[in-house]
Amino acid sequence: MSRILVIDDDSLQRATLRVALERMGHRVSLAANGREALQVMDQDGEKPALVITDMVMPEMDGLEVVHHFRKHHAEVPIVAISGEVPESFLQLAMRLGARMGLTKPLDMPQFMASVEDLLSKG
């Protein structure tokens, strides 16, 4: 299936998303922040089909991740997630190029359906 890059500084959230996405048949790469995500991409040698990024992280936050991917990998869809910021922050991420903004805790059936929808649209 598809390679998905999950970026979140919460290790439990990363693990939860990894399990859910792998059960759907996807290959998952993990990173604790945006800088680490760029290193993971270099190591993987494969561009992800989808990026899921938290908004509030140390070193390189979600808005910087969205900006980087829009500039260098515009075709890769991005899902912005956060539980620590006002919804307007997620809306800003979407104006910058994220395809979707979801609040934590995630509704997993809705999240999984959204992932499949984004991947099917390419």
C-alpha positions, 0 to 999 in steps of 0.5 A: 500500500502507501507510505505514510509519514507520521510526525508527532512529538507525543510518542503514544500518539505516534504509536497509536497512529502507526498501529492503526495505519499498519492495520490498514495495510500502509507502511509507516515512518515516524518522526518526533518533529519536522526536522526529524521528519526530513531526516527520515525522508532522506533515510527512507529514500522514498517520498511519502504518499501522505503526511500526518503532522501535529501542529505543536512540536519542538524544533520544527512545528506543523506550520513549518512542515506544511510550508516545507512540503508545499514548497518541495513536495506540493503533490503530497497531501497533508493532514494537520492534527492538534489538540493543543491549539485553537481550531483557527491554527488548524484552519491556518494550516489548511490555508497554507496547504494542508488538505485536512485539519483534525483535532485530538483526540482523533475519532479513529473511524473518521480519521481512517476514512479520511486517510483512505479518501486522501490517498484515493484522490492522490 
